[in-house]
Amino acid sequence: MNGNKLACAQRFNASHVVEAELLHLDWATKQPAQRMLDAGYWRRRLLAVKCGFELTDLQVRRLEKILQRLGHPAE
């Protein structure tokens, strides 16, 4: 039982980390671009969140919306 509660608590805390990161990235990507913090940098940060955490459907939609705002990477 204690193991199950611990797993739920860890997921709860991770959810807060994801929410905080998505809020920051949403705000940051709306700011004027800086030389070092271009769309490629923010795209990498978003993809790191996507790969590093198990996201809810809502979080995936928010992340995809931010990626769309950044546009496609220059290839």
C-alpha positions in Angstrom: 0.0 0.0 0.0 2.7 2.5 0.9 4.5 1.8 -2.4 1.3 2.7 -4.3 0.8 5.9 -2.4 4.5 6.8 -3.1 4.0 6.2 -6.8 0.9 8.4 -6.8 2.8 11.2 -4.9 5.7 11.1 -7.3 3.4 11.3 -10.3 1.5 14.2 -8.7 4.8 16.1 -8.1 5.9 15.4 -11.7 2.6 16.8 -12.9 3.4 20.0 -11.1 6.8 20.1 -12.8 5.3 19.6 -16.2 2.6 22.3 -15.6 5.3 24.8 -14.4 7.5 24.1 -17.4 4.6 24.4 -19.9 3.5 27.7 -18.3 7.1 29.0 -18.5 7.5 27.8 -22.1 4.2 29.3 -23.2 5.2 32.6 -21.7 8.7 32.5 -23.0 7.8 31.7 -26.5 5.6 34.7 -26.7 8.5 37.1 -25.8 10.6 38.8 -28.5 13.2 36.4 -29.8 16.8 36.9 -28.5 19.9 35.8 -30.3 20.6 32.8 -28.0 17.0 31.9 -27.3 15.6 31.4 -30.8 12.8 29.1 -31.9 15.2 26.2 -32.2 16.1 26.5 -28.5 12.5 26.6 -27.4 11.6 23.7 -29.7 14.4 21.6 -28.0 13.1 22.5 -24.6 9.6 21.5 -25.5 10.7 18.2 -27.0 12.7 17.5 -23.8 9.6 17.9 -21.8 7.7 15.7 -24.2 10.3 13.0 -24.0 11.1 13.3 -20.3 7.6 13.0 -18.8 4.4 11.1 -19.3 2.0 13.8 -20.4 -1.8 14.0 -20.1 -3.8 14.6 -23.3 -4.4 18.2 -22.3 -0.6 18.7 -21.7 0.2 17.2 -25.1 -2.3 19.5 -26.8 -0.8 22.5 -25.0 2.7 21.5 -26.0 1.7 20.9 -29.6 0.0 24.4 -29.7 3.3 26.0 -28.5 5.3 24.0 -31.1 2.9 25.2 -33.8 3.4 28.8 -32.7 7.2 28.4 -33.1 6.7 27.1 -36.7 8.6 24.3 -38.4 12.4 24.0 -37.9 14.6 25.4 -40.7 16.0 22.4 -42.6 
